[in-house]
Amino acid sequence: MVKILILIDSATEFSRRFLSGLIRYAHENGPWIFYRLPLYYKMLYGEEGVVERIKEWGIDAIIVQWEYHEIKFLAKLDIPVFLQNYEDDADWFSKISGDYMEVGAIAANFFAKKRFKNFAFYGNKNFLWSKGRAEGYRIEVEKLGGNYYYFESEYLTNSQWSRSHIELDEWLSSLPKPVALFACDDYFALQVAEMCKINNIDIPNEISLLGVDNDELICNLSYPSISSIVTDDENIGYIAGKKLHTLITNKKNIPFNIIKKPIRIEQRQSTEKYNISNKYIAKIIEHLEKNFTSDISIDQLTQIVPLGRRNLEKKFKEAMGITIYQFILEKKTEYLAYKLLTTQENLLDIAIETGFNDVRNAYRIFKKNTGYTPSNFRKKFSKVDRQSTDL
C-alpha cells in the first residue's frame, strides 16, 4: 500500500490536471492512499508537528508546492519529495523543470505569423519558469527583428489587485500599438485583460494577448476570452507517479526532474486579429480562417474583394510572407492536430473533415509541417490515444 501526502492547492487548472494524471497512475498501479494536510497545519503545530504526522501516517512520498512556506525541513524525512511548483533551481527535491525557452519561442513565432512587429512580455519576478519563458520569447523576437518590451511584478493578491497596479497600468499604456503581449501564465494574462478594460485598451485590436497553461476558467472568465499555450500537465502527473513509485519500491530517494512540454495553442478571441493594414487582405484572411476546410480557389476569393487574381496573390504574399495556398495548409494542419489531441477519430475521418481529398496527402503535409506522423503525434501528446487504436 503506497501512501502519498498531497500538500498542494487544487484550485488551479494545472494542479487539477496534474493530480488527474497522478491519480490515473495510482488507479492503474495501486492500491494507493492519498493524505492531505491543510496549509495552516504548519502554522498551528510547527515543522515538528508536520514531521510527526507524516511519520505517524507512514507516508512514502510527498507532493508539495512552494506556497506551503518553508519546505527544506521535509528533507530530514529522507523520503521522496516532489515540488509541483518552485521558486529557484535548488536540487534538494524532485521537480518539474519545463522547457520554458521553447514555450517563449512558440509564443513569439505564433505572433510573428500574425505579422506583429512589437512584442511585449509580462512576467512573475519570483519564478525561474517565468524568466525562462521571457528569455525564450526575447531571443526569438530578436531573431525575427521585432521590438521587445518587458515588465515583471510579483504575484498579485486580491487585496493588491483591488488597489490596482499603477506600474502595470503605466506600462500597458506606454506600449506601442498594436502589440503582441505574452503573459507568463493565464493569471497574469487575466491581470492584463482587466487593466486593459480600465484603460479602454482594445483587445485584440490594440493588444493581442496570449497566456500559458490553458486554465479554462480564467481564460473564459475574461472578455474577450484569452488564448493560451496548452502544456502536457496530466502526463506530467502520470510520469511523476511512475517515478515516485519506482523510488518507493526500490527504497531510494534520488531527486529527478520532469520536463514540462508545450503541446499547442488554444486560440480564443484575444488573438483573433492579424496585424494587417490592407483591409482587403484582412478580409480574405477572415474568410479563409472560417472556411479553410472547404475547397477554396483563388477565383472564388476574387469575388470577395475588388482585386484581380495576380494582384491578390501578390498583396497577400507581401502582407503575410506566405502564399494563400501555404496559409490554407497551415490552418488545415493546426486543425488536424487539434482533432488528433481532443478526439478519438481516426485519421481518415479527420482528414475528410479538415478538407483533404486524399488521406495520404494529409499524412504527408502533417508530417512536413510538424515533424511527426499523425499517429506518433497523438501518442506523444494526447491521453486520448491510450484508449484508442493506432491510425
Secondary structure by P-SEA (a helix, b strand, c coil): cbbbbbccccccaaaaaaaaaaaaaaaacccbbbbbbcccccccccaaaaaaaaaaacccbbbbcccccccccccccccbbbbcccccccccccccccaaaaaaaaaaaaaaaacccbbbbbbccccaaaaaaaaaaaaaaaaabbbbbbbbbccccaaaaaaccaaaaaaaaaccccbbbbcccaaaaaaaaaaaaaacccccccccccccccaaaaaaacccbbbbbbcaaaaaaaaaaaaaaaaaaaccbbbbbbbbbbccccccccccccccccaaaaaaaaaaaacccccccaaaaaaaccccaaaaaaaaaaaccccaaaaaaaaaaaaaaaaaacccccaaaaaaaaccccaaaaaaaaaaaccccaaaaaaaccccccccccc
